[in-house]
């Protein structure tokens, strides 16, 4: 019921080799038989593997960023996951995994504080994961001390990370990679959400088998407590929410989705508390907007307002990633609002502007400002 506001391709600098792979992806998606599709997919995987093997992260990243549609982007990403997860042991004798950590932090009062995002005792993390078999029983692995940003394990970084992991091939024990941490800067007086990753190495083949499954197991609570203790700083309130360790491309997607959901939950709970205590039950509107600063040029927006206070509204911006299915993200927001017992939830048809041309302010709709033709759907 909601339109896609993203703009593909994300960049226009595709080379002839990129366009050839895109054509193979479109052929696979349109294939009338599995045999035809499999042939196209084999050529796609071969090209992706070649870029990984020659360490060309820029070319790998460009291939995805120049995808002509969301469907092609997702198809290429699935091929990348397949190539990464099925690397032959001699190609990647030491496998890599990443553990997403969603950090919710706030500085006390009006003070902005910085958390350096380095664990003083990474062995404490390894111990908890080992005891609970989070990466499989008896698996030998190591976890780095740095909490890194998503870009550190993204497509541009994957070839160099794979090459660095290969440097441990001759050893008989896993050793962590030395990666640059991404400090966490708290906001003044309110909670903010930050996505970081712990990157680890494990002996032997890993791929999709880096963890028994994508869900958080019994290790989740003790690991959350351990991370919070190690990251604790004076004047900072902090909660760490770890997700399951997975191969790099899988962890990247899972981490971004988890961080977005936590941010939406945090906004909704705080906004509803303020609105309900002041004027009663709100109206929720979810709309799609073009936005040049969003990762894929578009985002969904959630506004909460009350007819009893027409000048006031609370707004949440939900950037869309290239891999997202817009309907899934909209459903996440609608389900969250239902769980919070918001009775009046509406989604708008169409793609809407980023800013109001008359005021220059970011657009968040209220019932009385919904443009003609938007056709609100009530949930």
C-alpha positions as CSV (number, residue, x, y, z in Angstrom):
1,X,0.0,0.0,0.0
2,X,3.0,2.3,0.1
3,X,5.2,3.4,-2.8
4,X,9.0,3.1,-3.1
5,X,10.7,6.5,-2.9
6,X,14.2,5.2,-3.6
7,X,16.1,6.2,-6.7
8,X,18.1,3.5,-8.6
9,X,20.8,3.4,-9.6
10,X,22.5,4.8,-6.5
11,X,25.3,6.1,-8.8
12,X,25.6,6.4,-12.5
13,X,29.3,5.5,-13.0
14,X,28.7,1.9,-14.2
15,X,31.4,0.4,-16.5
16,X,30.8,-2.0,-19.4
17,X,31.6,-4.9,-17.1
18,X,29.1,-3.8,-14.5
19,X,26.3,-3.4,-17.1
20,X,27.1,-6.9,-18.4
21,X,26.5,-8.3,-14.9
22,X,23.4,-6.3,-14.5
23,X,22.1,-7.7,-17.8
24,X,22.8,-11.2,-16.5
25,X,20.8,-10.4,-13.3
26,X,17.9,-9.2,-15.3
27,X,18.0,-12.3,-17.5
28,X,18.0,-14.5,-14.5
29,X,15.1,-12.7,-12.9
30,X,13.1,-12.9,-16.2
31,X,14.2,-16.5,-17.0
32,X,11.4,-18.8,-18.1
33,X,13.3,-21.9,-16.9
34,X,15.5,-22.7,-14.0
35,X,18.2,-23.9,-16.4
36,X,18.4,-20.5,-18.0
37,X,18.4,-18.7,-14.7
38,X,21.1,-21.0,-13.3
39,X,23.4,-20.2,-16.2
40,X,23.1,-16.5,-15.7
41,X,23.6,-16.8,-11.9
42,X,26.8,-18.9,-12.5
43,X,28.2,-16.1,-14.6
44,X,27.2,-13.5,-11.9
45,X,28.9,-15.5,-9.2
46,X,32.0,-15.9,-11.3
47,X,32.3,-12.1,-11.8
48,X,31.7,-11.4,-8.1
49,X,34.3,-14.0,-7.1
50,X,36.8,-12.5,-9.5
51,X,36.4,-9.1,-7.8
52,X,36.8,-10.6,-4.4
53,X,39.9,-12.6,-5.4
54,X,41.7,-9.6,-6.9
55,X,40.9,-7.5,-3.9
56,X,38.9,-4.9,-5.8
57,X,36.5,-3.6,-3.2
58,X,35.8,-0.5,-5.2
59,X,34.6,-2.6,-8.2
60,X,32.5,-4.8,-6.0
61,X,30.8,-1.9,-4.4
62,X,30.3,-0.1,-7.7
63,X,28.7,-3.2,-9.2
64,X,25.9,-3.0,-6.6
65,X,25.6,0.7,-6.4
66,X,25.0,1.0,-10.2
67,X,22.2,-1.7,-10.1
68,X,19.3,-0.3,-12.2
69,X,16.6,-1.5,-9.8
70,X,16.0,-2.8,-6.3
71,X,15.3,-6.3,-7.7
72,X,18.7,-6.4,-9.5
73,X,20.5,-5.1,-6.4
74,X,18.9,-7.8,-4.2
75,X,19.7,-10.5,-6.8
76,X,23.4,-9.4,-6.9
77,X,23.5,-9.3,-3.1
78,X,22.2,-12.9,-2.9
79,X,24.9,-13.9,-5.3
80,X,27.5,-12.2,-3.1
81,X,26.3,-14.0,0.0
82,X,26.5,-17.3,-1.9
83,X,30.0,-16.6,-3.1
84,X,31.2,-15.5,0.3
85,X,29.6,-18.4,2.1
86,X,30.8,-21.1,-0.2
87,X,34.4,-20.1,-0.4
88,X,36.6,-23.2,-0.7
89,X,38.7,-23.9,2.4
90,X,41.9,-23.4,0.5
91,X,40.6,-19.9,-0.5
92,X,39.5,-18.9,2.9
93,X,41.0,-21.2,5.5
94,X,40.2,-18.8,8.3
95,X,36.6,-17.6,8.1
96,X,35.2,-14.2,9.2
97,X,32.1,-13.4,11.1
98,X,30.5,-10.3,12.5
99,X,28.4,-9.8,15.6
100,X,26.0,-6.8,15.3
101,X,25.7,-4.7,18.5
102,X,22.9,-2.1,18.8
103,X,24.0,0.4,21.4
104,X,21.5,2.7,23.1
105,X,23.3,5.5,24.9
106,X,22.7,8.9,26.5
107,X,24.9,11.4,28.3
108,X,23.8,12.7,31.6
109,X,22.3,16.2,31.6
110,X,23.5,18.5,28.8
111,X,26.9,16.9,28.4
112,X,28.0,15.3,25.2
113,X,30.3,12.3,25.8
114,X,32.3,10.0,23.7
115,X,32.7,6.2,24.1
116,X,35.9,5.0,22.5
117,X,34.3,1.7,21.3
118,X,37.2,-0.5,22.4
119,X,36.7,-3.5,24.6
120,X,39.4,-3.7,27.3
121,X,38.7,-7.4,27.7
122,X,37.6,-9.0,24.4
123,X,38.4,-12.4,25.9
124,X,35.3,-11.9,28.1
125,X,33.2,-11.9,24.9
126,X,34.9,-15.0,23.6
127,X,34.4,-16.8,26.9
128,X,30.6,-16.2,26.8
129,X,30.2,-17.2,23.2
130,X,32.3,-20.3,23.8
131,X,30.5,-21.5,26.9
132,X,27.1,-21.2,25.1
133,X,28.3,-22.6,21.8
134,X,27.2,-19.5,19.9
135,X,29.5,-20.4,16.9
136,X,29.1,-24.1,17.2
137,X,30.5,-26.5,19.8
138,X,34.3,-26.7,20.0
139,X,34.9,-24.0,17.4
140,X,38.2,-22.1,17.8
141,X,37.7,-18.4,17.2
142,X,38.8,-14.9,18.2
143,X,37.0,-11.6,18.5
144,X,38.6,-8.2,18.0
145,X,38.5,-5.5,20.6
146,X,37.1,-2.8,18.3
147,X,33.5,-2.1,17.7
148,X,33.5,-1.0,14.1
149,X,31.0,0.9,11.9
150,X,29.0,-0.8,9.1
151,X,31.3,0.6,6.5
152,X,34.2,-1.4,7.9
153,X,32.6,-4.6,6.8
154,X,30.7,-3.4,3.8
155,X,31.2,-4.4,0.1
156,X,34.2,-2.1,-0.4
157,X,36.0,-3.6,2.6
158,X,35.1,-7.3,2.1
159,X,38.0,-8.2,-0.3
160,X,40.7,-6.7,2.0
161,X,39.1,-8.4,5.1
162,X,39.1,-11.7,3.3
163,X,42.8,-11.2,2.4
164,X,43.7,-10.3,5.9
165,X,41.9,-13.4,7.2
166,X,44.0,-15.5,4.8
167,X,47.1,-14.3,6.5
168,X,46.3,-16.5,9.5
169,X,46.2,-19.6,7.3
170,X,49.4,-21.1,8.6
171,X,48.6,-20.7,12.3
172,X,47.0,-23.2,14.5
173,X,44.8,-20.7,16.4
174,X,42.5,-17.9,15.3
175,X,43.7,-14.4,15.9
176,X,41.5,-11.2,15.6
177,X,41.9,-8.6,12.9
178,X,43.1,-5.2,13.9
179,X,40.3,-2.9,12.8
180,X,39.7,0.8,13.5
181,X,37.0,1.4,16.2
182,X,34.1,3.8,15.5
183,X,33.6,5.9,18.7
184,X,30.1,6.5,19.9
185,X,29.1,10.1,20.6
186,X,26.2,10.4,22.9
187,X,23.5,13.1,22.5
188,X,22.9,15.7,25.2
189,X,20.1,14.6,27.6
190,X,18.4,11.9,25.4
191,X,19.0,8.4,24.1
192,X,20.4,7.7,20.7
193,X,20.8,4.4,18.8
194,X,24.2,3.4,17.3
195,X,25.1,0.3,15.2
196,X,28.5,-1.3,15.7
197,X,30.0,-4.7,14.9
198,X,32.4,-7.0,16.6
199,X,34.5,-8.8,13.9
200,X,35.9,-12.2,14.6
201,X,38.0,-14.9,12.9
202,X,37.4,-18.7,13.2
203,X,39.5,-21.6,12.1
204,X,38.2,-23.5,9.1
205,X,35.3,-22.8,6.8
206,X,32.7,-20.5,8.2
207,X,30.4,-18.7,5.8
208,X,26.7,-19.2,6.6
209,X,27.8,-21.7,9.2
210,X,29.5,-19.1,11.4
211,X,26.6,-19.4,13.9
212,X,24.1,-22.1,14.5
213,X,21.3,-19.8,13.6
214,X,20.2,-16.1,13.2
215,X,18.5,-15.9,16.5
216,X,19.9,-14.8,19.8
217,X,20.5,-17.8,22.1
218,X,21.1,-18.1,25.9
219,X,24.3,-16.2,25.4
220,X,22.4,-13.0,24.6
221,X,21.7,-11.7,28.1
222,X,25.2,-12.4,29.6
223,X,26.8,-11.0,26.6
224,X,24.7,-7.8,26.7
225,X,25.7,-7.4,30.4
226,X,29.4,-8.0,29.6
227,X,29.4,-5.4,26.7
228,X,27.6,-2.8,28.9
229,X,30.2,-3.3,31.7
230,X,33.1,-3.0,29.3
231,X,31.8,0.1,27.5
232,X,30.6,1.8,30.7
233,X,31.8,5.4,31.2
234,X,31.1,7.9,33.9
235,X,28.1,10.1,33.0
236,X,26.8,7.7,30.4
237,X,23.7,5.5,30.5
238,X,24.2,2.6,28.1
239,X,22.5,-0.6,26.9
240,X,24.1,-3.0,24.5
241,X,21.8,-5.3,22.4
242,X,23.9,-8.0,20.6
243,X,22.6,-10.0,17.7
244,X,23.7,-13.4,16.4
245,X,27.2,-13.7,14.8
246,X,26.9,-14.4,11.1
247,X,29.0,-14.1,8.0
248,X,29.8,-10.5,7.1
249,X,27.2,-9.8,4.4
250,X,24.4,-11.5,6.5
251,X,25.4,-9.7,9.7
252,X,25.5,-6.3,7.9
253,X,21.9,-6.7,6.7
254,X,20.7,-8.0,10.1
255,X,22.4,-5.3,12.0
256,X,21.0,-2.5,10.0
257,X,17.5,-3.9,10.3
258,X,17.9,-4.4,14.1
259,X,19.2,-0.8,14.6
260,X,16.3,0.7,12.7
261,X,13.8,-1.3,14.6
262,X,15.3,-0.3,18.0
263,X,15.4,3.3,16.9
264,X,11.7,3.2,15.8
265,X,10.7,1.5,19.2
266,X,12.7,4.1,21.1
267,X,11.1,7.0,19.3
268,X,7.5,5.6,19.4
269,X,7.6,4.8,23.2
270,X,9.0,8.3,24.1
271,X,6.7,10.2,21.7
272,X,3.5,8.3,22.8
273,X,4.4,9.0,26.4
274,X,4.6,12.7,25.8
275,X,1.5,12.9,23.6
276,X,-0.7,10.8,25.8
277,X,0.2,12.7,28.9
278,X,-0.5,16.0,27.3
279,X,-3.4,15.6,24.9
280,X,-4.5,12.0,24.7
281,X,-4.5,9.5,21.8
282,X,-2.5,10.4,18.6
283,X,-3.0,9.8,14.9
284,X,-0.1,8.0,13.2
285,X,0.7,8.6,9.5
286,X,3.4,6.6,7.6
287,X,4.5,8.2,4.3
288,X,7.2,7.7,1.7
289,X,9.6,10.6,0.8
290,X,12.4,11.3,-1.6
291,X,15.5,12.2,0.5
292,X,18.9,12.8,-1.0
293,X,20.7,12.2,2.3
294,X,19.2,8.7,2.7
295,X,21.3,5.7,1.7
296,X,19.2,4.9,-1.3
297,X,17.6,8.3,-1.9
298,X,14.4,7.7,0.0
299,X,12.9,7.0,3.4
300,X,9.7,6.3,5.2
301,X,8.5,8.8,7.8
302,X,6.2,8.3,10.8
303,X,4.4,11.2,12.3
304,X,2.4,11.2,15.5
305,X,0.0,14.1,16.2
306,X,-3.3,14.9,17.9
307,X,-6.2,16.9,16.6
308,X,-6.3,18.5,20.0
309,X,-2.9,20.1,19.5
310,X,-2.7,20.8,15.7
311,X,0.6,22.8,16.0
312,X,2.5,19.9,17.6
313,X,3.7,16.7,16.0
314,X,6.4,14.1,16.6
315,X,8.3,12.7,13.6
316,X,10.6,9.8,12.9
317,X,12.7,9.3,9.8
318,X,13.2,5.7,8.7
319,X,15.9,5.6,5.9
320,X,15.5,2.8,3.4
321,X,18.6,0.7,2.5
322,X,19.0,-0.6,-1.0
323,X,18.2,-4.2,0.0
324,X,14.9,-3.3,1.8
325,X,11.5,-4.2,0.7
326,X,9.5,-1.1,1.3
327,X,6.4,-3.0,2.3
328,X,8.3,-4.9,4.9
329,X,9.7,-1.7,6.5
330,X,6.2,-0.1,6.4
331,X,4.7,-3.3,8.0
332,X,7.4,-3.1,10.8
333,X,6.2,0.4,11.6
334,X,2.5,-0.4,11.5
335,X,3.0,-3.5,13.7
336,X,5.0,-1.5,16.2
337,X,2.2,1.1,16.4
338,X,-0.4,-1.6,16.9
339,X,1.7,-3.2,19.7
340,X,1.7,0.3,21.3
341,X,-2.1,0.3,21.1
342,X,-2.3,3.2,18.6
343,X,-5.8,2.9,17.2
344,X,-5.6,5.3,14.3
345,X,-2.8,4.3,11.9
346,X,-2.7,5.5,8.3
347,X,-0.3,4.9,5.4
348,X,-0.2,7.3,2.4
349,X,-0.1,6.4,-1.2
350,X,2.5,8.2,-3.5
351,X,6.0,9.5,-3.0
352,X,6.2,12.8,-1.3
353,X,8.8,15.6,-1.1
354,X,11.6,15.9,1.4
355,X,10.8,19.5,2.4
356,X,8.0,21.9,2.4
357,X,8.9,24.4,-0.4
358,X,7.2,27.3,1.4
359,X,9.0,26.8,4.8
360,X,12.0,24.6,4.0
361,X,11.0,22.3,6.9
362,X,11.2,18.6,6.7
363,X,7.7,17.2,5.8
364,X,5.8,15.2,8.4
365,X,2.1,14.9,7.6
366,X,-0.8,15.4,10.0
367,X,-4.4,14.5,9.1
368,X,-5.2,18.1,8.1
369,X,-2.1,18.5,5.9
370,X,-2.3,15.3,3.9
371,X,-2.0,16.3,0.2
372,X,-4.9,15.6,-2.3
373,X,-4.6,12.2,-4.0
374,X,-2.5,10.6,-1.2
375,X,-5.4,8.2,-0.5
376,X,-4.7,7.3,3.1
377,X,-5.2,3.6,4.0
378,X,-6.4,3.0,7.6
379,X,-4.9,0.0,9.4
